[in-house]
Amino acid sequence: MQNDKTTLRDLSIFTTDGSGGVFALIDRTTTQEGREMLRKHIINPPATHEELVSLQESVRFWCRHSKRWPTVISNGTLVMLEKFYESADHAAPPATGVAGMLAQALQKVFNKREYFFTRFSVSHLSDFLKGCSELTALLDEPDVPARLATELQAMKEELQHPLTEKIIAVNGQTRFTELQQLQYKARRDLKHITFRLIAMYARLDACQSMAKATTEHGWVFPELKPELPVVLEAEGIRHPLLANPISYDMNFGQGSNFLLLTGANMSGKTTFLRALGVGSLLAHIGMGVPANKMRISFLNGIITNMHAEDNLLKGESYFFAEVQRMKQIAARIGEERPHLALMDELFKGTNVHDAYECTRAVVEGLMNHPNHIMALSTHLYEVAQQFSGNSKIIFAYFVTNISSGGSYKFTYQLKEGISNDRIGYIILQQEGVIDMLNGTSGTQAKN
């Protein structure tokens, strides 16, 4: 699956405003290395249906065996190991015999920092190797999936070094001279092994994080279908970042792969599109999704056109940015392999007539690509009316209750059909903007 930075931003997967985004919901890693591995995994999900299915099996395994995740390894453990090996090139062989005993006494008195660093670093290395050893014990579980078994077996083979057992046996009573010997040998012989083990541990940390988040949020594992025939069926899908989200049912398939979504401004269209995108992305990284049930084809990518940005340095307008993003979508859905394309109120950067003509042309073109899942929202209900007789299009709208007196209430309910609700002017009035511009707001306040 391929997802670009614009899509990840539009879906609020990663954020820069401190809110954390979707990533914060699924980050249950125990180390910084695991966190970075999880981030990379989201940016580059599995490339094939087979890889995705095998990854989901591993995440399911961790849901069943979450208590087997080793607690002896912390983020501080890996930080300490990095510092430990940073000074490896300057390490000298420790003294032995009487000289070694004398060196120990001198270290405790005159170089306490080095003395405690030796004890501390070897202790952390011992904890790390113990934790890795605990993980390899999972190979004895009858339900360990093949992908995870391969990773654990590779970890077990790395632990076969003769020095590993001696370091694991380190405890508070281990003599300082022995710790010095182990420290020197570990720096010399275990550096590359340790960093390979850290990489393996990080991958496992990312996997167990997705499992923990799935269980914690009560999400469900989707049924992962091959690429074609294309399908996306969701029951009770919701946006995970909302405190009290509304759940929706949606059914895309071959012959009904295009949704034309209408409704008033702020009625819920954008949130719904994002819920579809986030659920589909989570499905494609192998974890549970915020829904009651989901079946989804393996997609080659998700691409969005929700929030274009102009480029003043290049002299490009907002409308031109929208067109360029639409050009990228056209290129992606020109491929045979299925994609999910989410488009939200296109061509906001031009006048209403142009927006209508451009949106109508885009809808006509999108209908020529039956192997993709596509959803387009618009507040131009005339566009939807233009295609109202087309049985290949799914028409749905968000209900807004508007009273005869001009008040309104968003229900966030999704129904079949086309909406012609217009509340922009009502909102402008109710927010007092018209009165302020006419200079009457101050008079009303005095009255």
C-alpha positions in Angstrom: 0.0 0.0 0.0 1.2 3.5 -0.9 0.2 6.6 1.1 1.7 10.0 0.6 2.3 12.7 3.1 -0.8 14.7 2.0 -3.0 11.7 2.7 -1.5 11.0 6.1 -2.0 14.7 7.0 -5.6 14.8 5.7 -6.4 11.8 7.8 -4.7 13.3 10.9 -2.5 10.2 11.3 0.4 12.4 12.4 0.0 15.9 13.7 2.2 18.8 14.6 -0.2 20.7 16.7 0.3 18.6 19.9 -3.0 16.7 19.6 -1.2 13.5 18.7 -3.6 12.4 16.0 -4.4 8.8 15.2 -0.8 7.8 15.9 -1.2 8.6 19.5 -4.2 6.3 19.7 -2.2 3.3 18.5 1.3 4.0 20.0 1.6 1.6 22.9 5.2 0.9 22.3 7.6 0.5 25.2 10.7 1.9 23.5 11.6 4.8 21.2 13.0 2.3 18.7 9.6 0.5 18.7 7.9 3.9 18.3 10.0 4.8 15.3 9.4 1.3 13.8 5.6 1.8 14.2 5.8 5.2 12.5 7.8 3.7 9.5 5.3 0.8 9.4 2.4 3.2 9.0 4.2 5.1 6.2 5.1 1.9 4.4 2.5 -0.8 5.1 2.7 -4.3 3.8 3.1 -4.4 0.0 1.0 -7.5 -0.7 -2.2 -9.1 0.5 -0.3 -12.2 1.7 2.1 -10.0 3.8 -0.8 -8.1 5.3 -2.7 -11.3 6.3 0.5 -12.8 7.9 1.0 -9.5 9.8 -2.5 -9.4 11.1 -2.1 -13.0 12.4 0.9 -11.8 14.4 -1.0 -8.8 15.9 -3.9 -11.2 16.8 -1.3 -13.5 18.5 -0.2 -10.6 20.7 -3.8 -9.8 21.6 -4.0 -13.4 22.9 -0.6 -13.3 24.7 -0.2 -9.7 25.7 1.0 -10.7 29.2 4.0 -12.4 27.7 5.5 -9.2 26.6 8.8 -8.8 28.7 8.7 -6.1 31.3 12.4 -6.3 32.0 13.2 -4.2 29.0 12.5 -0.5 29.1 13.3 2.5 26.9 16.1 3.3 29.4 17.6 -0.2 28.7 18.1 0.6 25.0 19.3 4.1 25.7 21.9 2.7 28.0 23.0 0.1 25.5 23.6 2.8 22.9 25.8 4.8 25.3 27.5 1.6 26.3 28.6 0.8 22.7 29.4 4.5 21.9 32.5 4.1 24.0 33.5 0.7 22.8 36.3 1.9 20.6 38.1 3.4 23.6 37.8 0.3 25.9 41.0 -1.3 27.1 41.3 -4.9 28.4 40.7 -5.0 32.1 43.5 -6.2 34.5 43.3 -9.6 36.0 44.5 -11.3 39.2 45.9 -9.2 42.0 46.1 -6.2 39.7 42.4 -6.6 38.9 41.4 -6.7 42.6 43.5 -3.6 43.2 41.9 -1.9 40.2 38.5 -2.6 41.6 39.4 -1.0 44.9 40.8 2.0 43.2 37.8 2.4 40.9 35.4 2.4 43.9 37.4 5.1 45.6 38.8 7.4 42.9 36.5 6.7 39.8 33.1 6.0 41.1 31.5 7.1 37.8 33.3 4.4 35.8 32.7 1.8 38.5 28.9 2.4 38.5 28.8 2.7 34.7 30.3 -0.7 34.4 27.8 -2.3 36.8 24.9 -0.3 35.3 25.7 -1.0 31.7 26.3 -4.8 32.1 23.1 -5.0 34.2 21.1 -3.4 31.4 22.7 -5.6 28.8 21.8 -8.6 30.9 18.2 -7.3 31.2 17.9 -6.9 27.4 19.2 -10.4 26.7 16.9 -11.8 29.3 13.9 -10.1 27.7 14.9 -11.4 24.3 15.2 -14.9 25.7 11.7 -14.6 27.2 10.4 -13.6 23.8 12.0 -16.7 22.1 10.2 -18.9 24.6 7.0 -18.0 22.7 8.2 -20.4 20.0 6.8 -23.2 22.2 3.2 -21.8 21.9 1.1 -23.9 19.5 -0.6 -20.9 17.9 2.5 -18.8 17.1 2.0 -17.7 13.4 4.7 -18.3 10.8 5.7 -14.7 10.4 6.3 -14.2 14.1 8.0 -17.6 14.4 10.5 -16.6 11.8 11.4 -13.4 13.7 11.6 -15.2 17.0 13.7 -18.0 15.5 16.2 -15.4 14.1 16.3 -13.8 17.6 17.0 -17.2 19.2 19.9 -17.8 16.8 21.5 -14.5 17.7 21.3 -15.4 21.4 23.4 -18.6 20.8 26.7 -16.7 21.3 28.6 -18.3 24.2 28.8 -15.0 26.0 25.1 -14.5 26.2 24.4 -17.1 28.9 27.1 -15.6 31.1 25.7 -12.1 30.8 22.2 -13.2 31.5 23.4 -14.8 34.7 24.7 -11.4 36.0 23.1 -10.3 39.3 23.8 -8.0 42.2 26.4 -10.4 43.7 28.5 -10.7 40.5 32.1 -9.5 41.3 33.3 -6.3 39.7 36.3 -8.0 38.1 33.9 -10.4 36.3 31.8 -7.5 35.2 34.8 -5.8 33.8 35.7 -8.9 31.8 32.1 -9.3 30.5 31.9 -5.6 29.6 35.1 -5.8 27.6 34.1 -9.0 25.8 30.5 -7.7 25.1 31.9 -4.6 23.6 34.3 -6.6 21.4 32.0 -9.5 20.5 28.4 -8.6 20.9 28.0 -5.1 19.4 26.6 -6.2 16.0 24.5 -8.9 17.6 23.0 -6.5 20.1 22.0 -4.0 17.5 20.5 -6.7 15.3 18.5 -7.9 18.4 17.4 -4.3 19.1 16.1 -4.0 15.5 14.2 -7.3 16.0 12.8 -6.1 19.3 11.7 -2.8 17.8 9.6 -4.7 15.1 8.0 -6.9 17.8 7.4 -3.8 19.9 5.5 -2.1 17.1 3.5 -5.3 16.5 2.5 -5.7 20.2 1.6 -2.0 20.3 -1.0 -2.4 17.6 -2.4 -5.4 19.4 -2.5 -3.5 22.7 -4.3 -0.6 21.1 -6.8 -2.8 19.4 -7.7 -4.5 22.7 -7.7 -1.2 24.6 -10.1 0.6 22.2 -12.3 -2.5 21.6 -11.7 -2.4 17.9 -12.3 -5.4 15.6 -10.0 -7.1 13.1 -11.3 -6.7 9.6 -11.7 -9.5 7.1 -8.9 -8.9 4.5 -10.0 -9.8 1.0 -7.8 -10.1 -2.2 -7.6 -7.0 -4.5 -10.4 -7.9 -6.8 -13.3 -7.9 -6.9 -13.0 -4.6 -5.0 -15.1 -4.4 -1.8 -15.3 -2.2 1.3 -18.1 -3.1 3.7 -18.3 -1.5 7.1 -20.8 -1.8 9.9 -20.6 0.8 12.7 -17.5 2.5 11.4 -16.6 5.6 13.3 -13.9 8.3 13.7 -11.6 7.2 16.5 -10.5 10.7 17.4 -14.0 11.8 18.5 -15.1 11.4 22.1 -18.7 10.5 21.2 -18.6 9.4 17.5 -21.6 8.6 15.4 -21.3 5.1 13.8 -22.1 4.5 10.1 -22.8 1.6 7.8 -21.4 1.7 4.2 -21.2 -0.9 1.5 -19.0 -0.5 -1.6 -18.5 -3.2 -4.2 -18.1 -3.9 -7.9 -20.8 -2.0 -9.7 -21.4 0.3 -6.6 -17.9 1.6 -6.0 -18.6 5.4 -6.1 -20.3 7.4 -3.3 -21.6 10.9 -4.0 -22.1 12.6 -0.6 -24.1 15.8 -0.1 -25.2 17.8 2.9 -24.9 21.3 4.5 -21.6 22.8 5.6 -20.4 21.2 8.9 -23.0 18.4 8.7 -20.5 15.7 8.9 -19.3 14.9 5.4 -15.5 15.5 6.0 -15.5 13.5 9.3 -17.3 10.6 7.6 -14.7 10.5 4.7 -11.9 10.6 7.2 -13.5 7.7 9.2 -13.5 5.7 6.0 -9.8 6.6 5.4 -8.6 6.0 8.9 -10.4 2.6 9.1 -9.0 1.5 5.8 -5.4 2.5 6.8 -5.6 0.8 10.1 -6.8 -2.4 8.3 -3.8 -2.2 6.0 -1.2 -2.1 8.8 -2.6 -5.3 10.3 -4.5 -4.1 13.4 -8.1 -3.7 14.5 -10.4 -0.9 13.2 -12.9 1.3 14.9 -16.0 -0.5 13.6 -18.4 -3.3 14.5 -17.5 -5.3 11.4 -15.4 -4.7 8.3 -14.5 -6.5 5.0 -12.0 -4.8 2.8 -10.1 -5.6 -0.3 -6.3 -5.2 -0.3 -5.8 -1.7 -1.6 -2.7 -0.4 -3.4 -3.1 2.9 -1.7 -5.3 5.6 -0.2 -5.2 9.1 -1.7 -7.1 12.1 -0.6 -8.0 15.6 -1.8 -9.3 17.4 1.3 -7.2 20.3 2.1 -5.1 21.8 -0.7 -2.6 24.5 0.0 -1.5 27.3 -2.3 2.2 28.0 -2.9 3.1 31.7 -2.8 6.7 31.1 -3.6 5.8 29.3 -6.9 3.0 31.7 -7.6 0.4 28.9 -7.5 -3.1 29.6 -6.4 -5.4 27.5 -4.2 -7.4 26.4 -7.2 -4.2 25.3 -9.1 -3.2 23.3 -6.0 -6.6 21.5 -6.1 -6.2 20.7 -9.8 -2.7 19.3 -9.2 -3.9 17.1 -6.4 -6.8 15.9 -8.6 -4.2 15.2 -11.3 -2.4 12.9 -8.8 -5.6 11.1 -8.0 -6.3 10.6 -11.7 -2.9 9.1 -12.2 -3.4 6.7 -9.2 -6.8 5.4 -10.2 -5.5 5.1 -13.8 -3.8 2.0 -12.4 -5.5 -1.4 -12.5 -4.8 -2.2 -8.8 -7.5 -0.8 -6.5 -7.2 2.4 -4.5 -9.4 4.3 -2.0 -9.9 7.9 -3.3 -11.5 10.4 -0.9 -12.4 13.8 -2.2 -13.9 16.6 -0.1 -15.8 19.5 -1.7 -13.6 20.0 -4.7 -12.6 23.2 -6.4 -13.4 25.6 -3.5 -10.8 27.9 -5.0 -13.0 29.1 -7.9 -16.4 30.5 -8.5 -19.6 28.4 -8.1 -20.1 27.9 -11.9 -16.6 26.7 -12.4 -16.8 24.5 -9.4 -20.0 22.9 -10.7 -18.5 22.3 -14.2 -15.2 21.0 -12.8 -16.9 18.7 -10.3 -19.3 17.4 -12.9 -16.5 16.5 -15.2 -14.6 14.8 -12.4 -17.6 12.7 -11.5 -18.0 11.6 -15.1 -14.4 10.6 -15.3 -14.4 8.7 -12.0 -17.2 6.5 -13.2 -14.8 5.0 -15.8 -12.8 3.3 -13.0 -14.8 0.4 -11.5 -11.8 -1.2 -9.8 -11.4 1.5 -7.2 -13.4 2.7 -4.1 -14.2 6.4 -4.5 -16.1 8.9 -2.4 -16.7 12.5 -3.2 -18.5 15.0 -1.1 -20.0 18.3 -2.3 -22.3 21.0 -1.1 -23.2 21.7 -4.8 -26.4 19.6 -4.8 -26.9 20.5 -8.5 -24.0 18.2 -9.3 -25.6 15.3 -7.5 -28.9 16.0 -9.2 -27.2 15.9 -12.5 -26.4 12.2 -11.9 -29.4 11.2 -9.8 -30.6 8.7 -12.4 -27.3 6.8 -12.5 -27.7 3.4 -10.7 -23.9 3.0 -10.5 -23.6 5.8 -8.0 -24.4 5.6 -4.3 -26.2 8.7 -3.2 -26.1 9.6 0.5 -26.5 12.8 2.5 -26.2 14.1 6.1 -29.5 15.4 7.6 -29.7 18.9 9.0 -33.0 19.9 10.7 -33.9 23.5 9.6 -36.9 25.2 11.2 -39.1 27.7 9.5 -37.7 30.4 11.8 -34.2 29.9 10.5 -32.7 27.8 13.3 -30.8 24.6 12.5 -29.6 21.4 14.1 -27.0 18.9 12.8 -28.2 15.3 13.3 -25.0 13.8 11.8 -27.3 11.0 10.5 -26.5 9.6 7.1 -29.4 8.7 4.8 -29.8 7.6 1.2 -30.5 10.4 -1.3 -29.4 13.9 -2.1 -29.5 17.0 0.1 -30.3 20.5 -0.9 -29.8 22.1 2.5 -28.2 25.5 2.5 -27.3 27.0 5.9 -24.3 29.1 5.1 -26.2 32.4 5.2 -28.1 31.3 8.3 -24.8 30.7 10.1 -23.4 34.0 9.0 -26.5 35.8 10.4 -26.6 33.9 13.7 -22.9 34.6 14.3 -23.7 38.3 14.1 -21.4 38.9 11.1 -24.0 40.7 9.1 -25.0 43.0 12.0 -21.3 43.8 12.7 -20.7 44.8 9.1 -23.9 46.9 9.0 -22.9 48.6 12.3 -26.0 47.5 14.1 -24.4 45.1 16.6 -23.5 47.9 19.0 -27.0 49.3 18.9 -28.5 45.9 19.6 -26.2 45.4 22.5 -27.3 48.7 24.1 -30.9 47.8 23.6 
